[in-house]
């Protein structure tokens, strides 16, 4: 979808310049330029719909660049219901697996470092980690010796101990492995952006189910935002249905901007 081949986009006869669409694209990263252009055009159409409606209702001031009128417009014209306690409890009951405290894992490790961009070095670190694991399977007491002689992590000064780790404290690929593992030596090299790790789980405390009262506000905020998003999407679609939009097929409910 080249700008050179794109027809003019008009909202109630007001033209959205192709130069403005082109400038807007940078704010809509997408897999392709076409997708980014579509999202940029949708965003500018929505902005124009809001601006025109606010002008009709005399709630926009001349040269209002802060777009505060959008919030005033939504407050005035969009009815946004609040989630009830019953709805929140129903959501909690249906999604209890989401509401657990983070597990805590005490970890010792040996880092055999390698550059993620050097594939040959990565393969070498993986093979070295495998060999160390084979030796540890026969003689677990050698772990501390391998920490001193091989580990590229500062934790080698503490025998490879990383302390107690909970969710969000280290890189995701490392956390996935340690939270899924049982206590003891993980029998495969754990690969991260830093290299390959030989990991021993010293202690593990599983996460516990959280009571409703502990997560009630979080659920309320989530449901209220979800309902607000839907109500605004419906309002935008109503404005679009009542407008004359030329050069672009606009469907608010299908737009990733308001999904």
C-alpha positions in Angstrom: 0.0 0.0 0.0 2.1 2.9 -1.3 1.3 6.4 -0.4 1.6 7.2 -4.1 -1.2 4.9 -4.9 -3.4 5.7 -2.0 -6.6 7.7 -2.6 -7.3 10.8 -0.5 -8.9 10.0 2.8 -11.7 12.4 3.8 -13.8 12.5 6.9 -17.0 14.5 6.3 -15.1 16.2 3.4 -12.1 17.1 5.6 -9.0 15.7 4.0 -6.3 13.8 5.9 -3.1 14.7 4.1 -1.0 11.8 2.9 2.0 13.6 4.5 0.3 13.4 7.9 -0.4 9.7 7.5 3.2 9.2 6.5 4.4 11.1 9.6 2.0 9.1 11.8 3.4 5.7 10.7 6.4 5.9 13.1 4.0 5.6 16.0 2.5 2.3 14.8 5.1 -0.4 14.6 3.8 -3.4 12.6 5.0 -6.4 10.7 4.7 -4.6 7.4 4.6 -1.0 6.2 1.1 -1.6 4.9 -0.2 -2.6 8.3 1.5 0.4 9.9 -0.1 2.7 7.3 -3.5 1.2 8.0 -3.1 1.7 11.7 -1.8 5.3 11.2 -4.8 6.1 9.0 -7.3 4.7 11.5 -5.7 6.7 14.3 -6.0 9.9 12.3 -9.6 9.2 11.3 -10.5 8.6 14.9 -8.8 11.8 15.9 -10.7 13.7 13.2 -14.1 12.1 14.3 -13.5 13.2 17.9 -12.5 16.7 16.8 -15.5 17.2 14.6 -17.9 15.9 17.2 -16.4 18.1 19.9 -16.8 21.1 17.6 -20.4 20.3 17.1 -20.9 20.2 20.9 -18.9 23.4 21.4 -16.5 21.6 23.9 -13.3 22.3 21.9 -11.5 25.6 22.1 -9.7 27.2 19.2 -6.3 25.8 18.6 -6.7 23.2 21.3 -3.6 21.1 20.8 -3.7 19.2 24.1 -6.7 17.1 23.0 -8.2 17.5 26.5 -11.5 17.8 24.7 -11.4 14.0 23.9 -11.7 13.2 27.6 -14.5 15.8 28.0 -16.3 14.3 25.0 -16.1 10.8 26.3 -17.3 11.9 29.7 -20.2 13.6 28.1 -21.3 11.0 25.6 -20.1 7.6 26.6 -21.9 5.7 29.4 -19.3 3.5 31.0 -20.7 1.0 33.6 -18.6 -0.1 36.5 -17.9 -3.8 37.3 -20.1 -5.0 40.2 -18.7 -7.1 43.1 -20.7 -10.1 41.8 -19.0 -9.7 38.4 -15.6 -9.5 40.0 -16.2 -12.6 42.1 -17.4 -14.4 39.0 -14.2 -13.5 37.1 -12.1 -14.6 40.1 -13.8 -18.0 40.3 -13.3 -18.6 36.6 -9.6 -17.5 36.6 -8.2 -18.6 39.9 -5.1 -20.0 38.2 -4.1 -16.4 37.5 -4.1 -15.4 41.1 -1.2 -17.1 42.8 1.8 -15.6 44.6 5.1 -16.1 42.8 7.1 -19.2 43.7 10.4 -18.6 45.4 13.5 -20.6 44.2 16.9 -20.6 45.7 19.4 -21.2 42.9 23.0 -22.1 42.5 24.5 -22.0 39.0 27.5 -22.1 36.8 27.5 -19.8 33.8 29.4 -20.8 30.7 29.2 -17.6 28.8 28.9 -17.2 25.1 27.9 -14.4 22.6 24.3 -14.9 21.4 25.5 -13.7 17.9 28.4 -16.2 17.7 26.7 -19.5 16.8 29.9 -21.5 17.0 30.7 -20.2 20.4 27.1 -20.9 21.5 27.4 -24.5 20.4 30.7 -24.9 22.2 29.3 -23.5 25.5 26.3 -25.9 25.2 28.6 -28.9 24.7 30.8 -27.9 27.6 27.8 -27.6 29.8 26.6 -31.0 28.8 30.0 -32.5 29.7 30.0 -30.8 33.1 26.5 -32.2 33.7 27.6 -35.7 32.9 30.5 -35.4 35.5 28.2 -33.9 38.1 25.8 -36.8 37.6 28.6 -39.1 38.7 30.0 -36.9 41.4 27.7 -34.1 42.6 30.2 -32.8 45.1 32.3 -31.3 42.3 29.7 -28.5 41.7 31.6 -26.0 43.8 34.9 -26.8 42.0 33.3 -26.2 38.6 31.8 -22.9 39.9 35.3 -21.7 40.7 37.0 -22.9 37.5 34.2 -22.2 34.9 31.6 -19.7 35.9 31.6 -16.3 34.3 29.0 -14.9 36.7 30.0 -12.7 39.7 28.0 -15.2 41.9 31.0 -17.5 41.7 32.4 -15.6 44.7 29.4 -17.0 46.6 29.7 -20.5 45.3 27.4 -19.8 42.4 24.5 -18.9 44.7 22.0 -16.4 43.3 19.9 -16.2 46.4 16.1 -16.5 46.4 14.5 -15.6 43.1 10.9 -14.7 42.6 9.1 -13.8 39.4 10.5 -10.8 37.5 14.0 -10.8 39.1 15.9 -12.3 36.3 15.5 -13.0 32.5 12.4 -14.8 31.4 14.2 -17.7 29.8 16.0 -18.5 33.0 12.8 -18.1 35.1 10.9 -20.5 32.9 13.4 -23.2 33.5 13.9 -22.7 37.3 10.2 -22.3 38.1 9.3 -25.5 36.2 12.1 -27.6 37.7 12.1 -29.7 40.8 14.6 -29.4 43.6 18.1 -30.6 42.7 20.3 -30.5 39.6 18.5 -29.6 36.3 19.6 -32.3 33.9 20.1 -30.1 30.9 21.9 -26.8 30.1 19.6 -23.8 30.6 20.2 -21.5 27.7 19.8 -17.7 28.1 21.1 -14.6 26.3 24.2 -14.9 28.5 25.2 -18.4 27.6 24.5 -21.8 29.1 23.8 -22.4 32.8 24.2 -25.5 34.9 21.6 -25.0 37.5 21.0 -26.6 40.9 17.7 -25.8 42.7 18.7 -25.7 46.4 15.2 -25.0 47.7 11.8 -24.2 46.2 8.7 -22.7 47.8 5.6 -23.1 45.5 3.3 -20.1 45.0 0.1 -20.1 47.0 -3.5 -19.3 45.9 -4.3 -15.7 46.8 -7.6 -14.9 48.5 -10.2 -12.8 46.7 -9.8 -9.8 49.0 -6.2 -9.6 48.1 -6.8 -9.3 44.4 -10.3 -7.6 44.4 -9.0 -4.2 43.4 -6.8 -5.6 40.6 -9.8 -7.4 39.2 -12.1 -4.4 39.5 -9.6 -2.2 37.7 -9.1 -4.8 34.9 -12.8 -5.3 34.3 -13.5 -1.6 34.4 -10.8 -0.9 31.9 -12.1 -3.7 29.7 -15.6 -2.3 29.7 -14.4 1.2 29.2 -12.4 0.1 26.1 -15.4 -1.6 24.7 -17.7 1.3 25.3 -15.3 3.7 23.6 -14.9 1.4 20.6 -18.7 1.3 20.2 -18.8 5.1 20.4 -16.1 5.4 17.8 -17.9 3.0 15.5 -21.1 5.0 16.0 -19.3 8.3 15.0 -17.8 6.5 12.0 -21.2 5.1 10.9 -22.8 8.5 11.0 -19.8 10.1 9.2 -19.0 10.2 5.5 -15.5 8.5 5.3 -14.1 8.4 1.8 -10.9 6.6 0.6 -10.8 4.2 3.5 -12.9 1.4 4.9 -13.1 2.0 8.6 -14.4 -0.6 11.1 -13.6 0.3 14.7 -14.4 -3.1 16.1 -11.7 -4.7 13.8 -9.0 -2.1 14.5 -6.1 -3.3 16.6 -6.0 0.3 18.0 -9.2 -0.3 20.0 -9.1 -4.1 20.5 
